[in-house]
Amino acid sequence: MTSLGKIGRDVFDKIIYPNLGKMREEVIVPPRNGVDVGVIDLGDGRVLVTKTDPVFIVPQYGFRKAAWFAVHILASDVMTSGIPPQYSLVDLNLPTSMTDEEFEEMWKGISDYLKDIGVMVVGGHTGRYEGTNYPMLGGFAMFGIGEKEKLANPSKIKPGDKVIVTKGPAVEATALLVNTYPEYFKKRLSPEVFNEAMEMYWKMSCWKDGLIASKIGVHAMHDATEGGLWNALVEVAEASNKRIRIFPERIPMYRSVKEVSSIVNIDPFISISEGTMVIVTDKEEVVGALKREGIEAEIIGIVEEGEAEVIGEKKIERPKEDPFWKAFFDLTSKV
């Protein structure tokens, strides 16, 4: 059976990576596992950072609330470069069921949330088409221009660097499950834990995490999307060609993450977790700066010389499949 979610590394390495069109020498970071952005050298001491994602809109969240997530999925990825996004392109392929009022609510939400983070729409395409449906309503690209010397990249990682994790695992899995199926979880969680899970929606961004850390100094950053925290750490190890030794007992985890993961029987460490940022730096003060801004953060590991791998109580393997998607769609038949 074909796996849900992002394609595996084997497909990427076999089909996508060898076929990137005309290779250009100014592209200093092409598509690769463990790196969230592409980077173009502008030749004047600056670089152009690029990223694209689907426009992810779930109507039951409310169109404005859904717009926040669509913006921050992308902004978080760009921010892993240490360079904030400034420009965007939006391709909207809308379902015929979407009304003009719903479109207006969504679009004004996208505009307002882009304004909050300093990003302008500079072009795109909008249309309604048969065969399109929620939640994937087209494509969304963001770009940032900044100083080349400030670019965060796994090639800068060195032995002795600290590995910081913000918020802990399965932030996105927990938030999406509970916000999509609130009545199901309301019956199974205490009011306190249910509210924590619902409010976790607004933690599904690491734009601010990256902005704070980059002002102090980082070597690399990576957000924990498909495959969760374990996959993110493995990708950083492979992209940097360094060993990462982690101390699992130091990894923070929200109570709602533990309880929701148990209810739907998923491993939180390999479940999708937009909002969780892996930060590699030689500056321990990054943790304090994040905490002062209300962002949970801990040093959970250290970089070592050695084989590109992640070692905890045992070797951490790349997950074969993210369990979130099956749990998400299985709940459709239960509610």
matplotlib code that plots the C-alpha trace (Angstrom):
import matplotlib.pyplot as plt

x = [0.0, 1.3, 2.1, 0.3, 2.1, 5.4, 7.3, 10.2, 13.8, 14.3, 11.8, 13.4, 16.9, 15.9, 13.4, 13.5, 17.1, 18.6, 16.1, 16.1, 16.2, 19.1, 21.6, 22.8, 25.9, 24.3, 22.0, 24.1, 21.4, 19.4, 16.6, 17.9, 16.7, 17.1, 17.1, 13.8, 14.7, 16.5, 19.1, 20.3, 23.5, 22.8, 26.5, 26.5, 26.9, 23.2, 21.2, 17.6, 15.9, 13.0, 10.3, 6.9, 4.1, 0.5, -2.2, -3.6, -7.2, -9.5, -12.9, -14.1, -11.3, -12.9, -11.4, -9.5, -8.1, -7.1, -5.4, -3.1, -1.9, -1.4, 0.8, 2.8, 3.6, 5.5, 7.0, 8.4, 10.3, 11.8, 12.8, 14.9, 17.4, 17.8, 16.5, 12.9, 10.5, 9.5, 7.7, 5.2, 3.4, 0.0, -1.7, -5.3, -7.1, -10.5, -13.2, -16.5, -18.2, -16.3, -18.5, -17.3, -17.8, -15.7, -13.0, -13.0, -12.6, -9.8, -8.0, -8.2, -6.9, -3.9, -3.2, -3.5, -1.2, 1.3, 1.3, 2.0, 5.3, 6.3, 5.5, 3.8, 2.1, 3.8, 1.9, -0.1, -3.1, -6.7, -9.5, -12.3, -12.0, -13.9, -12.0, -10.3, -11.1, -10.0, -7.5, -5.0, -6.1, -3.0, 0.5, 2.1, 5.7, 7.7, 11.1, 13.5, 16.6, 19.4, 23.2, 24.9, 27.1, 24.0, 22.5, 21.9, 22.9, 23.8, 27.3, 28.0, 27.3, 30.4, 31.2, 30.3, 27.3, 24.2, 20.9, 17.9, 14.3, 11.3, 7.9, 8.5, 7.0, 3.7, 2.5, 0.9, -0.5, -2.2, -3.5, -4.9, -6.6, -8.3, -9.3, -10.7, -12.6, -13.3, -16.4, -14.6, -11.7, -13.9, -15.5, -12.1, -10.0, -10.3, -11.4, -7.9, -6.2, -8.8, -8.3, -4.5, -4.8, -7.2, -5.0, -2.0, -3.2, -1.5, 1.8, 2.0, 4.6, 8.3, 8.7, 9.1, 11.4, 13.7, 13.6, 14.6, 17.4, 18.8, 19.3, 21.6, 23.4, 22.7, 24.4, 21.3, 17.6, 15.0, 11.3, 9.8, 7.1, 6.5, 8.0, 8.1, 11.0, 13.0, 12.9, 13.9, 16.9, 17.9, 17.7, 19.9, 22.5, 22.5, 22.6, 25.5, 27.3, 27.7, 26.5, 23.9, 23.7, 20.4, 19.2, 15.5, 14.7, 15.4, 12.8, 9.8, 6.3, 2.9, 0.4, -2.1, 0.4, 0.8, -2.9, -4.0, -1.2, -2.3, -6.0, -5.2, -2.3, 0.4, 4.1, 4.5, 8.2, 7.5, 4.3, 4.0, 5.0, 5.0, 5.9, 8.7, 12.1, 15.4, 18.1, 21.8, 24.0, 27.1, 25.3, 23.5, 21.8, 19.4, 17.4, 16.9, 15.9, 13.2, 11.9, 11.7, 9.3, 7.2, 8.5, 9.4, 12.9, 15.6, 19.0, 18.4, 21.6, 25.1, 26.9, 29.8, 32.2, 31.3, 28.8, 25.8, 23.3, 21.2, 22.0, 19.8, 19.2, 19.6, 20.1, 17.1, 16.0, 14.3, 10.5, 9.1, 5.7, 4.2, 1.3, -0.6, -2.3, -3.8, -5.1, -6.5, -8.5, -9.5, -11.3, -13.5, -15.3, -15.7, -17.3]
y = [0.0, 3.5, 5.4, 8.6, 11.9, 12.9, 10.6, 8.6, 9.4, 6.5, 8.0, 11.4, 10.1, 7.9, 10.2, 13.8, 14.6, 13.4, 15.4, 19.0, 20.6, 22.8, 22.9, 26.4, 27.2, 30.1, 27.6, 26.8, 24.8, 22.6, 20.3, 17.8, 15.8, 17.6, 21.1, 23.0, 25.6, 26.2, 29.0, 31.1, 33.2, 36.7, 37.4, 40.6, 39.1, 38.2, 35.1, 34.4, 31.8, 29.9, 27.5, 26.2, 24.1, 23.4, 25.9, 23.7, 24.8, 22.8, 24.5, 23.2, 25.2, 28.4, 30.0, 32.7, 30.3, 27.9, 30.8, 31.3, 27.7, 27.9, 31.0, 29.7, 26.2, 28.0, 30.9, 28.3, 26.5, 29.7, 30.8, 27.6, 29.4, 32.2, 34.6, 35.8, 35.6, 38.8, 37.9, 35.3, 33.8, 32.1, 29.7, 29.0, 26.1, 26.5, 23.9, 24.8, 24.5, 27.4, 30.6, 34.1, 34.9, 32.0, 32.9, 36.5, 35.3, 33.0, 35.6, 38.4, 36.0, 35.1, 38.8, 39.8, 36.9, 37.7, 41.3, 40.2, 38.6, 41.2, 39.3, 40.7, 38.8, 39.7, 37.4, 34.2, 32.6, 32.1, 30.0, 27.5, 24.0, 20.8, 17.9, 20.1, 19.7, 20.6, 20.6, 21.1, 24.2, 24.9, 26.0, 28.7, 30.0, 32.3, 34.1, 35.9, 37.9, 38.2, 38.2, 35.1, 34.9, 34.7, 31.7, 28.7, 25.5, 22.0, 22.4, 24.8, 22.2, 21.2, 18.8, 20.2, 22.1, 21.9, 20.4, 22.4, 21.3, 23.6, 22.5, 18.7, 16.1, 15.7, 19.3, 19.3, 15.8, 16.6, 20.0, 18.8, 15.7, 17.5, 20.6, 18.5, 16.0, 18.1, 16.2, 12.8, 14.0, 16.1, 12.8, 11.3, 14.1, 16.1, 19.7, 21.0, 18.6, 19.1, 22.9, 22.5, 20.4, 22.9, 25.8, 23.9, 24.9, 28.3, 26.5, 25.0, 27.6, 27.8, 31.2, 33.0, 30.2, 30.7, 34.5, 34.6, 32.0, 33.5, 36.8, 35.2, 32.8, 29.4, 26.9, 25.1, 24.7, 22.2, 21.9, 18.5, 17.9, 14.5, 11.7, 13.9, 14.7, 11.5, 12.0, 15.7, 14.7, 11.9, 14.4, 16.9, 14.2, 13.1, 16.6, 17.6, 14.2, 14.3, 12.1, 13.5, 12.1, 12.8, 12.4, 11.4, 12.2, 15.9, 16.1, 18.1, 16.8, 18.3, 16.3, 16.6, 15.1, 12.1, 11.5, 12.1, 9.9, 7.2, 7.5, 7.1, 4.7, 6.7, 7.2, 10.9, 10.9, 9.9, 11.9, 15.1, 18.1, 21.5, 24.0, 21.9, 23.4, 21.6, 24.2, 23.4, 26.1, 26.7, 29.4, 28.0, 31.4, 30.5, 28.4, 31.3, 33.7, 31.3, 30.7, 34.4, 34.7, 31.8, 29.1, 25.8, 24.8, 22.4, 21.3, 17.6, 16.6, 17.3, 16.9, 14.5, 13.4, 10.0, 8.3, 10.4, 8.9, 9.8, 7.9, 7.9, 4.9, 3.1, 4.2, 6.3, 5.0, 7.1, 6.3, 4.3, 6.1, 8.9, 7.3, 10.6, 10.3, 6.9, 8.0, 11.2, 9.5, 6.6, 9.0, 10.1, 6.7, 7.0, 10.4]
z = [0.0, -0.8, 2.3, 3.2, 3.7, 2.3, 0.1, 1.6, 1.2, -1.3, -3.7, -3.3, -3.9, -6.9, -8.7, -7.6, -6.7, -10.0, -12.0, -11.0, -14.4, -15.5, -12.7, -11.8, -9.8, -7.9, -6.2, -3.1, -1.3, -3.7, -2.5, 0.1, 3.1, 6.4, 4.9, 4.8, 2.2, -1.1, -1.2, -4.1, -3.8, -5.1, -5.5, -3.4, 0.1, 0.2, -0.4, -1.4, 0.7, -0.8, 0.3, -0.9, 0.7, 0.1, 1.1, 3.9, 4.9, 7.1, 7.1, 10.5, 12.2, 10.7, 7.6, 9.5, 12.0, 9.2, 7.4, 10.4, 10.1, 6.3, 6.8, 9.7, 8.2, 5.5, 7.6, 10.0, 7.3, 5.9, 9.4, 9.8, 7.5, 10.1, 7.5, 8.0, 5.1, 3.3, 0.1, -0.9, -3.9, -3.5, -6.0, -4.9, -6.5, -4.8, -4.5, -6.2, -2.8, -1.3, -1.2, -1.8, 1.8, 2.9, 0.4, 1.7, 5.3, 4.4, 2.2, 4.7, 7.3, 5.1, 4.5, 8.2, 9.4, 6.7, 7.8, 11.4, 10.3, 7.7, 4.5, 1.3, -1.5, -4.7, -7.1, -7.6, -9.2, -8.0, -9.5, -8.7, -10.2, -10.3, -8.5, -6.0, -2.3, 1.2, 2.8, 0.0, -1.9, -4.1, -3.4, -1.2, -1.6, 0.6, 0.1, 2.3, 1.5, 4.0, 4.7, 3.5, 6.6, 8.8, 6.9, 9.1, 7.4, 8.6, 7.1, 10.0, 12.7, 14.6, 17.5, 20.9, 19.6, 21.8, 20.4, 21.6, 21.1, 21.6, 22.8, 22.6, 20.2, 18.5, 18.9, 15.5, 15.7, 19.0, 18.0, 14.6, 16.0, 18.9, 16.8, 14.0, 16.2, 19.4, 20.5, 20.3, 22.6, 24.9, 26.1, 26.7, 28.2, 31.4, 30.7, 31.6, 29.2, 26.5, 26.7, 26.6, 23.4, 21.7, 22.5, 21.2, 17.7, 18.2, 19.1, 15.6, 14.4, 15.0, 13.2, 16.5, 17.9, 14.9, 15.0, 18.6, 18.2, 15.1, 16.7, 19.3, 16.9, 15.5, 13.2, 11.9, 12.5, 11.4, 12.2, 13.1, 10.5, 8.9, 11.0, 14.0, 16.3, 15.7, 11.9, 12.3, 14.4, 12.0, 9.1, 10.9, 11.6, 8.0, 6.5, 8.8, 8.6, 12.4, 15.3, 17.6, 21.1, 22.8, 26.4, 26.0, 29.7, 28.9, 26.1, 27.2, 26.5, 27.2, 29.2, 26.4, 23.9, 26.2, 26.6, 23.0, 21.7, 24.0, 23.0, 19.2, 19.8, 18.0, 19.0, 19.7, 18.8, 15.2, 14.8, 12.8, 14.9, 13.2, 15.9, 17.3, 16.3, 16.5, 17.0, 16.8, 18.3, 20.5, 22.5, 25.5, 26.1, 23.3, 25.8, 28.2, 25.5, 24.2, 27.7, 28.4, 25.5, 26.8, 24.5, 26.2, 25.3, 26.6, 25.6, 24.8, 23.2, 21.9, 18.5, 18.3, 15.6, 14.2, 11.9, 10.8, 13.3, 16.4, 19.6, 22.7, 24.9, 21.5, 17.9, 16.7, 13.3, 10.6, 10.9, 8.0, 8.2, 10.2, 12.2, 12.4, 9.0, 9.6, 13.1, 11.6, 8.8, 11.0, 13.3, 10.4, 10.7, 14.5, 14.8]

ax = plt.figure().add_subplot(projection="3d")
ax.plot(x, y, z, "-o")
ax.set_aspect("equal")
plt.show()
